[in-house]
Amino acid sequence: MSKPRTESRTQAEFLAPLKEIDPQLDNLIKDELKRQRRTVELIASENFTSRAVLEAAASVLTNKYAEGYPSARYYGGCDVVDEVESLARNRCSELFGAEHVNVQPHSGSTANQAVYFAELALGDSVLAMELSHGGHLSHGMKTNFSGRLYHFHSYGLDRATGRIDYDEVERLAKKHQPRLIVAGASAYPRAIDFGRFAEIARGVGARLMVDMAHIAGLVAAGLHPDPVAPGDYVTTTTHKTLAGPRSGVIMCKKTYAKAIDKAIFPGLQGGPLEHIIAAKAVCFKLAATDEFRERQRQTVANAARLAECLRAGGINLVSGGTDNHLMLADLTNIGITGIEAENRLEEVGITVNKNAVPYDELPPTVTSGIRIGTPAVTTRGFREPEMEQICEIMLAALSPHVTAAEIKSLHKRTEKLLAAFPLYPHL
Ligand SMILES: *Cc1c(COP(=O)(O)O)cnc(C)c1O
């Protein structure tokens, strides 16, 4: 039990690679990489982040405590992370044209929570999209903190068009006199008129929060109407179309900057994740490139082609199609539920999620629909010809008469398609 021996063993453990320290966990990570390589990823909220983002996220910045903000920290030794965080803030501000940026929210939900915390008193009225029509759980779901702490009212989609009825939003705003209106959704396939939302908010003395979690990449590329100029607050995730690390951001007008910063720290969070903030800085740099813009354009083009092809195959799409990176298929007419479709597609190597359609009569654990998105497959390199192949595989798999042998051969087809598009070859 001599001291040096103990120390050297500690040092050996400190320096050993993951596969030696924890082969069980290392294998699980490898299994997940295999799963990602072997499936056609059509979950609309997912993407593959770049190697550079992965490197930043796994960096020694994870070691640093930095409560506070650049130049106003509660810990010493923050010079470097101050630069990291300032870089992330400035790049985000430039990318989206935001007056003020807070890059510390750990996730999209936390970003929303901070806006509510800064803007609302307990029990205040908010108007947001109905969850079962495409809203997010942080937009007032009864069992979510938002629905428990604030008084949420909701606007739904028009039954006939499957689109937001702005006149109805205005009517509800006048009726409920909310302090905050939330625009933005998790499963809405159409462009959102944020200018109209801002007008409605102004008309009733409410503030407008746009949650652009899903469409941030499209916004950065100029492919979706801008929420940053009309919105008092704009929140987003950075891991969906934006293709960065799993995290969140808040943008706001200068007048709200202090309140937002205080709401995040010390209001809701302690030390920021500077390694993830660094990864966000990388993501914002990449999102300003022509290559990124081209990929977003292809993402939208891929969604349009897939939507066209599914419709031609007899699948009903909510609102009849898509303007963005996702579509919502209503499977009622083909006699298969959302959960059945999700499972069937998994058997042929395609990942989607079951999703309620507007006015769905089935419970949320079953649903009548699936949500389908193209960000991840586009990052992987798929273009229109691959979307057509995926569509054929999906249509065949969802057919009520499909046999076990056919499922097998469809899965082979998916694997063959994927083999031409290697994922993270360096790993
Ligand atoms: C995904 C999403 C979020 C939440 O993001 P998390 O990082 O999962 O908390 C918030 N709002 C909308 C509209 C989303 O789609």
The ligand as an SDF file (V2000), in Angstrom:
LIG
                    3D

 15 15  0  0  0  0  0  0  0  0999 V2000
  -38.0150   19.7720  -30.2260 C   0  0  0  0  0  0  0  0  0  0  0  0
  -38.8070   20.9370  -29.7910 C   0  0  0  0  0  0  0  0  0  0  0  0
  -38.5620   21.5580  -28.5590 C   0  0  0  0  0  0  0  0  0  0  0  0
  -37.7690   20.9600  -27.4180 C   0  0  0  0  0  0  0  0  0  0  0  0
  -36.5190   20.6270  -27.5390 O   0  0  0  0  0  0  0  0  0  0  0  0
  -35.7700   19.7200  -26.4560 P   0  0  0  0  0  0  0  0  0  0  0  0
  -34.3550   20.0680  -26.7510 O   0  0  0  0  0  0  0  0  0  0  0  0
  -36.1480   18.3110  -26.7650 O   0  0  0  0  0  0  0  0  0  0  0  0
  -36.1900   20.1550  -25.1030 O   0  0  0  0  0  0  0  0  0  0  0  0
  -39.2420   22.7280  -28.2660 C   0  0  0  0  0  0  0  0  0  0  0  0
  -40.1180   23.2380  -29.1440 N   0  0  0  0  0  0  0  0  0  0  0  0
  -40.3980   22.6500  -30.3150 C   0  0  0  0  0  0  0  0  0  0  0  0
  -41.3910   23.2860  -31.2220 C   0  0  0  0  0  0  0  0  0  0  0  0
  -39.7600   21.4790  -30.6740 C   0  0  0  0  0  0  0  0  0  0  0  0
  -40.0640   20.8740  -31.8260 O   0  0  0  0  0  0  0  0  0  0  0  0
  1  2  1  0
  2  3  1  0
  2 14  2  0
  3  4  1  0
  3 10  2  0
  4  5  1  0
  5  6  1  0
  6  7  2  0
  6  8  1  0
  6  9  1  0
 10 11  1  0
 11 12  2  0
 12 13  1  0
 12 14  1  0
 14 15  1  0
M  END
$$$$
